[in-house]
Structures are given as structure tokens and as C-alpha cells.
Amino acid sequence: RVEELLSSIIGLDHIKSQLRGLRRTAEICDLKESLIPPGGARGRTHPLNMIPPALAEDTGRPRADHMVFMGNPGSGKTAVARLLAKAYHELGILRKPKFLEVERMDLVGRDKSTTVMKTKEVIDEARGGILFIDEAYTLGIATKRNKVDTGCDSINEIMRSIDESLKKRGEDNFPLVILAGFPVEMNTFMVFNGDLRKRFPLTFEFPDYSCVELSQI
């Protein structure tokens, strides 16, 4: 099923490689789980005794890191994020194939308390799936219409929630968060938000489609 989803993508080989690596890791976890008898007891001749103890004991499912998607309009950021929700659910990494797309207006309110409340509500709605924040750089940009302070409150709440989830080891079904936007704006946004960058270790750049790829699509 995952390979079927991957074959539906034109180009974007770096995304496919990441997914195939996670698929193989998930398959290894399934194999190790099938070898371990109930209660974890096994005899001297058990196959798991032939591999290092640390590896044998590590039977947890692979965990997907939060991501940053950079690319021009129409380069496939949203489409790939939707596919990731389905693929990660198939791999057992996400509890649900849920995909929630939001932007600044869904996260930011008039003041700090309203912004924190709206951000929490969005996170709760996306639990178990993927939270896709489009044009995420607008959270850190001040304009005549937008006040940067309230956007920063949303960023801080997202970081706080990520840290809280790590302490609970994912048991709270915290969503996989994807920050998306144009390359120049996103690079500037991440540079000026170093603490946020630390929590989003994976960055994928979406190149413009070639004429051949467009004809295939």
C-alpha cells in the first residue's frame, strides 16, 4: 500500500527515499515483535539471542520527525503532505490518516491568551495525524495588518506542546507538524527562530516541476 502511494508521486525522489527508509524500519520492527514470545521470555537458542541485546530490546515503532517544506506554489507541498498522512498511518507511525491544513488566521487571535487558545484547539483537532501549517513564515512577520507579537505566541505554544509531547513519548497522540512556505521566506523565518529550527530537524526542498514531469502529471 505504501509503495502504491509512492508510485503515484511524480519526481520528488528525496521524499520517496525517506518514506522507503521508514517503511523498511517498520518492517524490521514487525519482524522483531513477531519473534519475541509473550512476556519477552526466550530460550538460549532463540533467534534474538544472536543479535546485540540493545537492538533486540528496541522494538519501538519508528518515529517521524517534524518537518519543514520549502517550495514555490504548485510544487507539490500540500499534495505530498496529504500523502504522508496516509503513508505514515499505513506504517503505524500515525494513529490516524488525518490531515489538517491551517494558516496564520487559524492560529492567531487578537491577544496572547486568544492566540494560545486557538493554537491549542488546532493541535487538539489534529492529534493522531498531520498538522500542516501553510505559509508558516507569516507567524514571524510583522505587517500593517498582522502584529508579530501574537504570531510569536503561537510559535511558542507549538514549541511548548512539542516539548511536552516528547516527555510523554508520544502517548498523547501529538500530531506530526509540517511547516510549509516559500523558500526565501521560510529560510529567513527559520534563521530568526533558532529554537524552532531545533524542533524541526527535517527540511525538504520542493523544486519546480520540469516540462517532462508536468506532462507526466
PyMOL commands that place a pseudoatom at each C-alpha (Angstrom):
pseudoatom trace, name=CA, resn=ARG, resi=1, chain=A, elem=C, hetatm=0, pos=[0.000, 0.000, 0.000]
pseudoatom trace, name=CA, resn=VAL, resi=2, chain=A, elem=C, hetatm=0, pos=[2.802, 2.431, 0.846]
pseudoatom trace, name=CA, resn=GLU, resi=3, chain=A, elem=C, hetatm=0, pos=[4.591, 1.617, -2.426]
pseudoatom trace, name=CA, resn=GLU, resi=4, chain=A, elem=C, hetatm=0, pos=[1.357, 2.261, -4.314]
pseudoatom trace, name=CA, resn=LEU, resi=5, chain=A, elem=C, hetatm=0, pos=[1.136, 5.692, -2.703]
pseudoatom trace, name=CA, resn=LEU, resi=6, chain=A, elem=C, hetatm=0, pos=[4.782, 6.422, -3.555]
pseudoatom trace, name=CA, resn=SER, resi=7, chain=A, elem=C, hetatm=0, pos=[4.342, 5.396, -7.185]
pseudoatom trace, name=CA, resn=SER, resi=8, chain=A, elem=C, hetatm=0, pos=[1.580, 7.988, -7.509]
pseudoatom trace, name=CA, resn=ILE, resi=9, chain=A, elem=C, hetatm=0, pos=[4.145, 10.777, -6.934]
pseudoatom trace, name=CA, resn=ILE, resi=10, chain=A, elem=C, hetatm=0, pos=[5.888, 12.259, -9.965]
pseudoatom trace, name=CA, resn=GLY, resi=11, chain=A, elem=C, hetatm=0, pos=[9.513, 13.187, -9.188]
pseudoatom trace, name=CA, resn=LEU, resi=12, chain=A, elem=C, hetatm=0, pos=[10.434, 14.166, -5.581]
pseudoatom trace, name=CA, resn=ASP, resi=13, chain=A, elem=C, hetatm=0, pos=[12.815, 11.205, -5.137]
pseudoatom trace, name=CA, resn=HIS, resi=14, chain=A, elem=C, hetatm=0, pos=[14.136, 12.580, -1.814]
pseudoatom trace, name=CA, resn=ILE, resi=15, chain=A, elem=C, hetatm=0, pos=[10.665, 12.284, -0.269]
pseudoatom trace, name=CA, resn=LYS, resi=16, chain=A, elem=C, hetatm=0, pos=[10.278, 8.751, -1.622]
pseudoatom trace, name=CA, resn=SER, resi=17, chain=A, elem=C, hetatm=0, pos=[13.645, 7.703, -0.163]
pseudoatom trace, name=CA, resn=GLN, resi=18, chain=A, elem=C, hetatm=0, pos=[12.648, 8.977, 3.286]
pseudoatom trace, name=CA, resn=LEU, resi=19, chain=A, elem=C, hetatm=0, pos=[9.372, 7.066, 3.172]
pseudoatom trace, name=CA, resn=ARG, resi=20, chain=A, elem=C, hetatm=0, pos=[11.003, 3.856, 1.946]
pseudoatom trace, name=CA, resn=GLY, resi=21, chain=A, elem=C, hetatm=0, pos=[13.516, 4.051, 4.781]
pseudoatom trace, name=CA, resn=LEU, resi=22, chain=A, elem=C, hetatm=0, pos=[10.710, 4.370, 7.315]
pseudoatom trace, name=CA, resn=ARG, resi=23, chain=A, elem=C, hetatm=0, pos=[8.852, 1.500, 5.665]
pseudoatom trace, name=CA, resn=ARG, resi=24, chain=A, elem=C, hetatm=0, pos=[11.873, -0.789, 5.984]
pseudoatom trace, name=CA, resn=THR, resi=25, chain=A, elem=C, hetatm=0, pos=[12.334, 0.223, 9.628]
pseudoatom trace, name=CA, resn=ALA, resi=26, chain=A, elem=C, hetatm=0, pos=[8.674, -0.544, 10.319]
pseudoatom trace, name=CA, resn=GLU, resi=27, chain=A, elem=C, hetatm=0, pos=[9.032, -3.967, 8.668]
pseudoatom trace, name=CA, resn=ILE, resi=28, chain=A, elem=C, hetatm=0, pos=[12.057, -4.773, 10.853]
pseudoatom trace, name=CA, resn=CYS, resi=29, chain=A, elem=C, hetatm=0, pos=[10.101, -3.745, 13.965]
pseudoatom trace, name=CA, resn=ASP, resi=30, chain=A, elem=C, hetatm=0, pos=[7.229, -6.011, 12.939]
pseudoatom trace, name=CA, resn=LEU, resi=31, chain=A, elem=C, hetatm=0, pos=[9.653, -8.906, 12.444]
pseudoatom trace, name=CA, resn=LYS, resi=32, chain=A, elem=C, hetatm=0, pos=[11.288, -8.405, 15.845]
pseudoatom trace, name=CA, resn=GLU, resi=33, chain=A, elem=C, hetatm=0, pos=[7.894, -8.197, 17.542]
pseudoatom trace, name=CA, resn=SER, resi=34, chain=A, elem=C, hetatm=0, pos=[6.851, -11.473, 15.910]
pseudoatom trace, name=CA, resn=LEU, resi=35, chain=A, elem=C, hetatm=0, pos=[9.996, -13.198, 17.234]
pseudoatom trace, name=CA, resn=ILE, resi=36, chain=A, elem=C, hetatm=0, pos=[9.502, -12.119, 20.839]
pseudoatom trace, name=CA, resn=PRO, resi=37, chain=A, elem=C, hetatm=0, pos=[7.215, -14.537, 22.733]
pseudoatom trace, name=CA, resn=PRO, resi=38, chain=A, elem=C, hetatm=0, pos=[4.559, -13.246, 25.196]
pseudoatom trace, name=CA, resn=GLY, resi=39, chain=A, elem=C, hetatm=0, pos=[6.206, -11.775, 28.289]
pseudoatom trace, name=CA, resn=GLY, resi=40, chain=A, elem=C, hetatm=0, pos=[9.525, -11.360, 26.491]
pseudoatom trace, name=CA, resn=ALA, resi=41, chain=A, elem=C, hetatm=0, pos=[10.901, -14.750, 27.673]
pseudoatom trace, name=CA, resn=ARG, resi=42, chain=A, elem=C, hetatm=0, pos=[13.028, -16.777, 25.256]
pseudoatom trace, name=CA, resn=GLY, resi=43, chain=A, elem=C, hetatm=0, pos=[15.390, -19.729, 25.393]
pseudoatom trace, name=CA, resn=ARG, resi=44, chain=A, elem=C, hetatm=0, pos=[19.103, -19.908, 24.645]
pseudoatom trace, name=CA, resn=THR, resi=45, chain=A, elem=C, hetatm=0, pos=[18.543, -20.917, 21.032]
pseudoatom trace, name=CA, resn=HIS, resi=46, chain=A, elem=C, hetatm=0, pos=[16.077, -18.121, 20.311]
pseudoatom trace, name=CA, resn=PRO, resi=47, chain=A, elem=C, hetatm=0, pos=[16.941, -16.092, 17.138]
pseudoatom trace, name=CA, resn=LEU, resi=48, chain=A, elem=C, hetatm=0, pos=[17.026, -12.786, 19.056]
pseudoatom trace, name=CA, resn=ASN, resi=49, chain=A, elem=C, hetatm=0, pos=[19.934, -14.103, 21.147]
pseudoatom trace, name=CA, resn=MET, resi=50, chain=A, elem=C, hetatm=0, pos=[22.075, -13.886, 18.007]
pseudoatom trace, name=CA, resn=ILE, resi=51, chain=A, elem=C, hetatm=0, pos=[21.830, -10.077, 17.791]
pseudoatom trace, name=CA, resn=PRO, resi=52, chain=A, elem=C, hetatm=0, pos=[23.089, -7.403, 20.246]
pseudoatom trace, name=CA, resn=PRO, resi=53, chain=A, elem=C, hetatm=0, pos=[20.875, -7.005, 23.352]
pseudoatom trace, name=CA, resn=ALA, resi=54, chain=A, elem=C, hetatm=0, pos=[20.284, -3.292, 22.752]
pseudoatom trace, name=CA, resn=LEU, resi=55, chain=A, elem=C, hetatm=0, pos=[18.947, -3.990, 19.260]
pseudoatom trace, name=CA, resn=ALA, resi=56, chain=A, elem=C, hetatm=0, pos=[16.826, -6.906, 20.444]
pseudoatom trace, name=CA, resn=GLU, resi=57, chain=A, elem=C, hetatm=0, pos=[15.213, -4.809, 23.154]
pseudoatom trace, name=CA, resn=ASP, resi=58, chain=A, elem=C, hetatm=0, pos=[14.446, -1.894, 20.855]
pseudoatom trace, name=CA, resn=THR, resi=59, chain=A, elem=C, hetatm=0, pos=[11.095, -2.941, 19.448]
pseudoatom trace, name=CA, resn=GLY, resi=60, chain=A, elem=C, hetatm=0, pos=[9.509, 0.517, 19.336]
pseudoatom trace, name=CA, resn=ARG, resi=61, chain=A, elem=C, hetatm=0, pos=[7.879, 1.789, 16.171]
pseudoatom trace, name=CA, resn=PRO, resi=62, chain=A, elem=C, hetatm=0, pos=[9.876, 4.277, 14.073]
pseudoatom trace, name=CA, resn=ARG, resi=63, chain=A, elem=C, hetatm=0, pos=[9.134, 7.897, 14.918]
pseudoatom trace, name=CA, resn=ALA, resi=64, chain=A, elem=C, hetatm=0, pos=[8.701, 10.606, 12.303]
pseudoatom trace, name=CA, resn=ASP, resi=65, chain=A, elem=C, hetatm=0, pos=[10.355, 13.960, 12.956]
pseudoatom trace, name=CA, resn=HIS, resi=66, chain=A, elem=C, hetatm=0, pos=[8.570, 17.260, 12.444]
pseudoatom trace, name=CA, resn=MET, resi=67, chain=A, elem=C, hetatm=0, pos=[9.348, 18.760, 9.039]
pseudoatom trace, name=CA, resn=VAL, resi=68, chain=A, elem=C, hetatm=0, pos=[9.777, 21.927, 7.026]
pseudoatom trace, name=CA, resn=PHE, resi=69, chain=A, elem=C, hetatm=0, pos=[8.587, 22.012, 3.395]
pseudoatom trace, name=CA, resn=MET, resi=70, chain=A, elem=C, hetatm=0, pos=[10.032, 24.749, 1.169]
pseudoatom trace, name=CA, resn=GLY, resi=71, chain=A, elem=C, hetatm=0, pos=[8.918, 25.346, -2.390]
pseudoatom trace, name=CA, resn=ASN, resi=72, chain=A, elem=C, hetatm=0, pos=[7.169, 27.635, -4.836]
pseudoatom trace, name=CA, resn=PRO, resi=73, chain=A, elem=C, hetatm=0, pos=[3.402, 27.488, -5.365]
pseudoatom trace, name=CA, resn=GLY, resi=74, chain=A, elem=C, hetatm=0, pos=[2.353, 24.361, -7.252]
pseudoatom trace, name=CA, resn=SER, resi=75, chain=A, elem=C, hetatm=0, pos=[5.481, 22.361, -6.389]
pseudoatom trace, name=CA, resn=GLY, resi=76, chain=A, elem=C, hetatm=0, pos=[3.515, 19.672, -4.517]
pseudoatom trace, name=CA, resn=LYS, resi=77, chain=A, elem=C, hetatm=0, pos=[3.975, 20.592, -0.842]
pseudoatom trace, name=CA, resn=THR, resi=78, chain=A, elem=C, hetatm=0, pos=[0.349, 20.157, 0.212]
pseudoatom trace, name=CA, resn=ALA, resi=79, chain=A, elem=C, hetatm=0, pos=[-0.228, 17.107, -2.011]
pseudoatom trace, name=CA, resn=VAL, resi=80, chain=A, elem=C, hetatm=0, pos=[2.798, 15.307, -0.565]
pseudoatom trace, name=CA, resn=ALA, resi=81, chain=A, elem=C, hetatm=0, pos=[1.781, 16.199, 2.994]
pseudoatom trace, name=CA, resn=ARG, resi=82, chain=A, elem=C, hetatm=0, pos=[-1.652, 14.654, 2.394]
pseudoatom trace, name=CA, resn=LEU, resi=83, chain=A, elem=C, hetatm=0, pos=[0.017, 11.522, 1.037]
pseudoatom trace, name=CA, resn=LEU, resi=84, chain=A, elem=C, hetatm=0, pos=[2.355, 11.392, 4.066]
pseudoatom trace, name=CA, resn=ALA, resi=85, chain=A, elem=C, hetatm=0, pos=[-0.680, 11.228, 6.359]
pseudoatom trace, name=CA, resn=LYS, resi=86, chain=A, elem=C, hetatm=0, pos=[-1.910, 8.111, 4.537]
pseudoatom trace, name=CA, resn=ALA, resi=87, chain=A, elem=C, hetatm=0, pos=[1.533, 6.504, 4.226]
pseudoatom trace, name=CA, resn=TYR, resi=88, chain=A, elem=C, hetatm=0, pos=[2.556, 7.115, 7.851]
pseudoatom trace, name=CA, resn=HIS, resi=89, chain=A, elem=C, hetatm=0, pos=[-0.769, 5.699, 9.006]
pseudoatom trace, name=CA, resn=GLU, resi=90, chain=A, elem=C, hetatm=0, pos=[-0.175, 2.573, 6.901]
pseudoatom trace, name=CA, resn=LEU, resi=91, chain=A, elem=C, hetatm=0, pos=[3.251, 2.218, 8.542]
pseudoatom trace, name=CA, resn=GLY, resi=92, chain=A, elem=C, hetatm=0, pos=[1.772, 2.511, 12.026]
pseudoatom trace, name=CA, resn=ILE, resi=93, chain=A, elem=C, hetatm=0, pos=[3.634, 5.765, 12.724]
pseudoatom trace, name=CA, resn=LEU, resi=94, chain=A, elem=C, hetatm=0, pos=[0.447, 7.843, 12.913]
pseudoatom trace, name=CA, resn=ARG, resi=95, chain=A, elem=C, hetatm=0, pos=[-2.703, 6.728, 14.726]
pseudoatom trace, name=CA, resn=LYS, resi=96, chain=A, elem=C, hetatm=0, pos=[-4.968, 8.269, 12.071]
pseudoatom trace, name=CA, resn=PRO, resi=97, chain=A, elem=C, hetatm=0, pos=[-4.675, 9.165, 8.368]
pseudoatom trace, name=CA, resn=LYS, resi=98, chain=A, elem=C, hetatm=0, pos=[-5.909, 12.624, 9.404]
pseudoatom trace, name=CA, resn=PHE, resi=99, chain=A, elem=C, hetatm=0, pos=[-4.628, 15.739, 7.621]
pseudoatom trace, name=CA, resn=LEU, resi=100, chain=A, elem=C, hetatm=0, pos=[-5.403, 19.227, 8.922]
pseudoatom trace, name=CA, resn=GLU, resi=101, chain=A, elem=C, hetatm=0, pos=[-4.287, 22.264, 6.914]
pseudoatom trace, name=CA, resn=VAL, resi=102, chain=A, elem=C, hetatm=0, pos=[-4.226, 25.648, 8.666]
pseudoatom trace, name=CA, resn=GLU, resi=103, chain=A, elem=C, hetatm=0, pos=[-2.730, 29.099, 8.205]
pseudoatom trace, name=CA, resn=ARG, resi=104, chain=A, elem=C, hetatm=0, pos=[-1.976, 32.118, 10.368]
pseudoatom trace, name=CA, resn=MET, resi=105, chain=A, elem=C, hetatm=0, pos=[-5.597, 33.220, 10.827]
pseudoatom trace, name=CA, resn=ASP, resi=106, chain=A, elem=C, hetatm=0, pos=[-6.464, 29.781, 12.288]
pseudoatom trace, name=CA, resn=LEU, resi=107, chain=A, elem=C, hetatm=0, pos=[-3.740, 30.076, 14.938]
pseudoatom trace, name=CA, resn=VAL, resi=108, chain=A, elem=C, hetatm=0, pos=[-3.532, 33.753, 15.849]
pseudoatom trace, name=CA, resn=GLY, resi=109, chain=A, elem=C, hetatm=0, pos=[-6.026, 35.888, 17.780]
pseudoatom trace, name=CA, resn=ARG, resi=110, chain=A, elem=C, hetatm=0, pos=[-6.211, 39.469, 18.960]
pseudoatom trace, name=CA, resn=ASP, resi=111, chain=A, elem=C, hetatm=0, pos=[-4.088, 38.917, 22.038]
pseudoatom trace, name=CA, resn=LYS, resi=112, chain=A, elem=C, hetatm=0, pos=[-1.812, 36.352, 23.654]
pseudoatom trace, name=CA, resn=SER, resi=113, chain=A, elem=C, hetatm=0, pos=[-4.497, 34.401, 25.533]
pseudoatom trace, name=CA, resn=THR, resi=114, chain=A, elem=C, hetatm=0, pos=[-6.716, 34.108, 22.441]
pseudoatom trace, name=CA, resn=THR, resi=115, chain=A, elem=C, hetatm=0, pos=[-3.749, 33.033, 20.311]
pseudoatom trace, name=CA, resn=VAL, resi=116, chain=A, elem=C, hetatm=0, pos=[-2.675, 30.349, 22.783]
pseudoatom trace, name=CA, resn=MET, resi=117, chain=A, elem=C, hetatm=0, pos=[-6.253, 29.057, 22.990]
pseudoatom trace, name=CA, resn=LYS, resi=118, chain=A, elem=C, hetatm=0, pos=[-6.673, 28.913, 19.198]
pseudoatom trace, name=CA, resn=THR, resi=119, chain=A, elem=C, hetatm=0, pos=[-3.314, 27.173, 18.758]
pseudoatom trace, name=CA, resn=LYS, resi=120, chain=A, elem=C, hetatm=0, pos=[-4.195, 24.575, 21.399]
pseudoatom trace, name=CA, resn=GLU, resi=121, chain=A, elem=C, hetatm=0, pos=[-7.547, 23.911, 19.718]
pseudoatom trace, name=CA, resn=VAL, resi=122, chain=A, elem=C, hetatm=0, pos=[-5.871, 23.344, 16.348]
pseudoatom trace, name=CA, resn=ILE, resi=123, chain=A, elem=C, hetatm=0, pos=[-3.302, 20.980, 17.874]
pseudoatom trace, name=CA, resn=ASP, resi=124, chain=A, elem=C, hetatm=0, pos=[-6.049, 19.025, 19.656]
pseudoatom trace, name=CA, resn=GLU, resi=125, chain=A, elem=C, hetatm=0, pos=[-8.044, 18.715, 16.428]
pseudoatom trace, name=CA, resn=ALA, resi=126, chain=A, elem=C, hetatm=0, pos=[-5.004, 17.353, 14.554]
pseudoatom trace, name=CA, resn=ARG, resi=127, chain=A, elem=C, hetatm=0, pos=[-3.959, 14.817, 17.221]
pseudoatom trace, name=CA, resn=GLY, resi=128, chain=A, elem=C, hetatm=0, pos=[-3.008, 11.433, 15.804]
pseudoatom trace, name=CA, resn=GLY, resi=129, chain=A, elem=C, hetatm=0, pos=[-2.455, 12.833, 12.298]
pseudoatom trace, name=CA, resn=ILE, resi=130, chain=A, elem=C, hetatm=0, pos=[-0.600, 15.606, 10.470]
pseudoatom trace, name=CA, resn=LEU, resi=131, chain=A, elem=C, hetatm=0, pos=[-0.879, 19.331, 11.189]
pseudoatom trace, name=CA, resn=PHE, resi=132, chain=A, elem=C, hetatm=0, pos=[0.118, 21.262, 8.055]
pseudoatom trace, name=CA, resn=ILE, resi=133, chain=A, elem=C, hetatm=0, pos=[0.784, 24.972, 8.674]
pseudoatom trace, name=CA, resn=ASP, resi=134, chain=A, elem=C, hetatm=0, pos=[0.833, 26.720, 5.296]
pseudoatom trace, name=CA, resn=GLU, resi=135, chain=A, elem=C, hetatm=0, pos=[2.809, 29.953, 4.878]
pseudoatom trace, name=CA, resn=ALA, resi=136, chain=A, elem=C, hetatm=0, pos=[4.177, 29.390, 8.375]
pseudoatom trace, name=CA, resn=TYR, resi=137, chain=A, elem=C, hetatm=0, pos=[6.628, 32.276, 7.987]
pseudoatom trace, name=CA, resn=THR, resi=138, chain=A, elem=C, hetatm=0, pos=[3.708, 34.721, 8.409]
pseudoatom trace, name=CA, resn=LEU, resi=139, chain=A, elem=C, hetatm=0, pos=[3.737, 33.806, 12.109]
pseudoatom trace, name=CA, resn=GLY, resi=140, chain=A, elem=C, hetatm=0, pos=[7.009, 35.694, 12.421]
pseudoatom trace, name=CA, resn=ILE, resi=141, chain=A, elem=C, hetatm=0, pos=[6.445, 38.590, 10.045]
pseudoatom trace, name=CA, resn=ALA, resi=142, chain=A, elem=C, hetatm=0, pos=[5.035, 41.932, 11.148]
pseudoatom trace, name=CA, resn=THR, resi=143, chain=A, elem=C, hetatm=0, pos=[2.827, 43.833, 8.695]
pseudoatom trace, name=CA, resn=LYS, resi=144, chain=A, elem=C, hetatm=0, pos=[0.321, 46.675, 8.995]
pseudoatom trace, name=CA, resn=ARG, resi=145, chain=A, elem=C, hetatm=0, pos=[-2.390, 44.053, 9.306]
pseudoatom trace, name=CA, resn=ASN, resi=146, chain=A, elem=C, hetatm=0, pos=[-0.541, 41.470, 11.414]
pseudoatom trace, name=CA, resn=LYS, resi=147, chain=A, elem=C, hetatm=0, pos=[1.211, 42.059, 14.726]
pseudoatom trace, name=CA, resn=VAL, resi=148, chain=A, elem=C, hetatm=0, pos=[4.292, 39.864, 15.050]
pseudoatom trace, name=CA, resn=ASP, resi=149, chain=A, elem=C, hetatm=0, pos=[3.883, 39.504, 18.823]
pseudoatom trace, name=CA, resn=THR, resi=150, chain=A, elem=C, hetatm=0, pos=[0.732, 37.363, 18.585]
pseudoatom trace, name=CA, resn=GLY, resi=151, chain=A, elem=C, hetatm=0, pos=[2.341, 35.186, 15.912]
pseudoatom trace, name=CA, resn=CYS, resi=152, chain=A, elem=C, hetatm=0, pos=[5.267, 34.564, 18.231]
pseudoatom trace, name=CA, resn=ASP, resi=153, chain=A, elem=C, hetatm=0, pos=[2.829, 33.473, 20.931]
pseudoatom trace, name=CA, resn=SER, resi=154, chain=A, elem=C, hetatm=0, pos=[1.552, 30.772, 18.576]
pseudoatom trace, name=CA, resn=ILE, resi=155, chain=A, elem=C, hetatm=0, pos=[5.118, 29.671, 17.776]
pseudoatom trace, name=CA, resn=ASN, resi=156, chain=A, elem=C, hetatm=0, pos=[5.932, 29.452, 21.480]
pseudoatom trace, name=CA, resn=GLU, resi=157, chain=A, elem=C, hetatm=0, pos=[2.816, 27.376, 22.168]
pseudoatom trace, name=CA, resn=ILE, resi=158, chain=A, elem=C, hetatm=0, pos=[3.705, 24.965, 19.338]
pseudoatom trace, name=CA, resn=MET, resi=159, chain=A, elem=C, hetatm=0, pos=[7.235, 24.544, 20.739]
pseudoatom trace, name=CA, resn=ARG, resi=160, chain=A, elem=C, hetatm=0, pos=[5.910, 24.080, 24.279]
pseudoatom trace, name=CA, resn=SER, resi=161, chain=A, elem=C, hetatm=0, pos=[3.466, 21.426, 23.083]
pseudoatom trace, name=CA, resn=ILE, resi=162, chain=A, elem=C, hetatm=0, pos=[6.209, 19.596, 21.151]
pseudoatom trace, name=CA, resn=ASP, resi=163, chain=A, elem=C, hetatm=0, pos=[8.437, 19.518, 24.250]
pseudoatom trace, name=CA, resn=GLU, resi=164, chain=A, elem=C, hetatm=0, pos=[5.542, 18.296, 26.389]
pseudoatom trace, name=CA, resn=SER, resi=165, chain=A, elem=C, hetatm=0, pos=[4.833, 15.518, 23.894]
pseudoatom trace, name=CA, resn=LEU, resi=166, chain=A, elem=C, hetatm=0, pos=[8.469, 14.380, 23.946]
pseudoatom trace, name=CA, resn=LYS, resi=167, chain=A, elem=C, hetatm=0, pos=[8.247, 13.980, 27.717]
pseudoatom trace, name=CA, resn=LYS, resi=168, chain=A, elem=C, hetatm=0, pos=[5.189, 11.777, 27.248]
pseudoatom trace, name=CA, resn=ARG, resi=169, chain=A, elem=C, hetatm=0, pos=[6.954, 9.831, 24.446]
pseudoatom trace, name=CA, resn=GLY, resi=170, chain=A, elem=C, hetatm=0, pos=[4.116, 10.393, 22.010]
pseudoatom trace, name=CA, resn=GLU, resi=171, chain=A, elem=C, hetatm=0, pos=[1.462, 8.841, 24.215]
pseudoatom trace, name=CA, resn=ASP, resi=172, chain=A, elem=C, hetatm=0, pos=[-0.656, 11.998, 23.856]
pseudoatom trace, name=CA, resn=ASN, resi=173, chain=A, elem=C, hetatm=0, pos=[-1.042, 11.435, 20.067]
pseudoatom trace, name=CA, resn=PHE, resi=174, chain=A, elem=C, hetatm=0, pos=[0.659, 14.762, 19.334]
pseudoatom trace, name=CA, resn=PRO, resi=175, chain=A, elem=C, hetatm=0, pos=[0.375, 15.452, 15.591]
pseudoatom trace, name=CA, resn=LEU, resi=176, chain=A, elem=C, hetatm=0, pos=[3.278, 15.435, 13.182]
pseudoatom trace, name=CA, resn=VAL, resi=177, chain=A, elem=C, hetatm=0, pos=[3.763, 19.136, 12.390]
pseudoatom trace, name=CA, resn=ILE, resi=178, chain=A, elem=C, hetatm=0, pos=[4.807, 20.336, 8.943]
pseudoatom trace, name=CA, resn=LEU, resi=179, chain=A, elem=C, hetatm=0, pos=[5.748, 23.999, 8.417]
pseudoatom trace, name=CA, resn=ALA, resi=180, chain=A, elem=C, hetatm=0, pos=[5.393, 24.994, 4.766]
pseudoatom trace, name=CA, resn=GLY, resi=181, chain=A, elem=C, hetatm=0, pos=[6.113, 28.088, 2.708]
pseudoatom trace, name=CA, resn=PHE, resi=182, chain=A, elem=C, hetatm=0, pos=[8.150, 29.789, 0.018]
pseudoatom trace, name=CA, resn=PRO, resi=183, chain=A, elem=C, hetatm=0, pos=[11.929, 29.089, 0.111]
pseudoatom trace, name=CA, resn=VAL, resi=184, chain=A, elem=C, hetatm=0, pos=[13.307, 32.598, 0.793]
pseudoatom trace, name=CA, resn=GLU, resi=185, chain=A, elem=C, hetatm=0, pos=[10.683, 33.491, 3.386]
pseudoatom trace, name=CA, resn=MET, resi=186, chain=A, elem=C, hetatm=0, pos=[10.936, 30.135, 5.178]
pseudoatom trace, name=CA, resn=ASN, resi=187, chain=A, elem=C, hetatm=0, pos=[14.729, 30.246, 5.309]
pseudoatom trace, name=CA, resn=THR, resi=188, chain=A, elem=C, hetatm=0, pos=[14.597, 33.722, 6.862]
pseudoatom trace, name=CA, resn=PHE, resi=189, chain=A, elem=C, hetatm=0, pos=[11.871, 32.631, 9.284]
pseudoatom trace, name=CA, resn=MET, resi=190, chain=A, elem=C, hetatm=0, pos=[13.840, 29.598, 10.489]
pseudoatom trace, name=CA, resn=VAL, resi=191, chain=A, elem=C, hetatm=0, pos=[17.091, 31.579, 10.819]
pseudoatom trace, name=CA, resn=PHE, resi=192, chain=A, elem=C, hetatm=0, pos=[15.401, 34.087, 13.136]
pseudoatom trace, name=CA, resn=ASN, resi=193, chain=A, elem=C, hetatm=0, pos=[13.727, 31.290, 15.130]
pseudoatom trace, name=CA, resn=GLY, resi=194, chain=A, elem=C, hetatm=0, pos=[16.640, 29.078, 16.136]
pseudoatom trace, name=CA, resn=ASP, resi=195, chain=A, elem=C, hetatm=0, pos=[14.727, 27.312, 18.902]
pseudoatom trace, name=CA, resn=LEU, resi=196, chain=A, elem=C, hetatm=0, pos=[12.005, 26.374, 16.416]
pseudoatom trace, name=CA, resn=ARG, resi=197, chain=A, elem=C, hetatm=0, pos=[14.562, 25.015, 13.944]
pseudoatom trace, name=CA, resn=LYS, resi=198, chain=A, elem=C, hetatm=0, pos=[15.904, 22.627, 16.593]
pseudoatom trace, name=CA, resn=ARG, resi=199, chain=A, elem=C, hetatm=0, pos=[12.468, 21.031, 16.854]
pseudoatom trace, name=CA, resn=PHE, resi=200, chain=A, elem=C, hetatm=0, pos=[12.114, 20.603, 13.070]
pseudoatom trace, name=CA, resn=PRO, resi=201, chain=A, elem=C, hetatm=0, pos=[15.189, 18.591, 12.051]
pseudoatom trace, name=CA, resn=LEU, resi=202, chain=A, elem=C, hetatm=0, pos=[13.934, 17.569, 8.592]
pseudoatom trace, name=CA, resn=THR, resi=203, chain=A, elem=C, hetatm=0, pos=[13.808, 20.098, 5.761]
pseudoatom trace, name=CA, resn=PHE, resi=204, chain=A, elem=C, hetatm=0, pos=[12.627, 19.183, 2.266]
pseudoatom trace, name=CA, resn=GLU, resi=205, chain=A, elem=C, hetatm=0, pos=[13.043, 21.486, -0.709]
pseudoatom trace, name=CA, resn=PHE, resi=206, chain=A, elem=C, hetatm=0, pos=[10.490, 21.101, -3.475]
pseudoatom trace, name=CA, resn=PRO, resi=207, chain=A, elem=C, hetatm=0, pos=[11.970, 22.073, -6.843]
pseudoatom trace, name=CA, resn=ASP, resi=208, chain=A, elem=C, hetatm=0, pos=[9.754, 23.362, -9.643]
pseudoatom trace, name=CA, resn=TYR, resi=209, chain=A, elem=C, hetatm=0, pos=[8.487, 20.587, -11.895]
pseudoatom trace, name=CA, resn=SER, resi=210, chain=A, elem=C, hetatm=0, pos=[10.233, 20.137, -15.222]
pseudoatom trace, name=CA, resn=CYS, resi=211, chain=A, elem=C, hetatm=0, pos=[8.289, 20.153, -18.507]
pseudoatom trace, name=CA, resn=VAL, resi=212, chain=A, elem=C, hetatm=0, pos=[8.618, 16.357, -18.698]
pseudoatom trace, name=CA, resn=GLU, resi=213, chain=A, elem=C, hetatm=0, pos=[7.275, 15.917, -15.150]
pseudoatom trace, name=CA, resn=LEU, resi=214, chain=A, elem=C, hetatm=0, pos=[4.382, 18.269, -15.867]
pseudoatom trace, name=CA, resn=SER, resi=215, chain=A, elem=C, hetatm=0, pos=[3.458, 16.221, -18.936]
pseudoatom trace, name=CA, resn=GLN, resi=216, chain=A, elem=C, hetatm=0, pos=[3.569, 13.037, -16.819]
pseudoatom trace, name=CA, resn=ILE, resi=217, chain=A, elem=C, hetatm=0, pos=[1.284, 14.638, -14.212]
for i in range(1, 217): cmd.bond("trace and resi %d" % i, "trace and resi %d" % (i + 1))
show_as sticks, trace
zoom trace
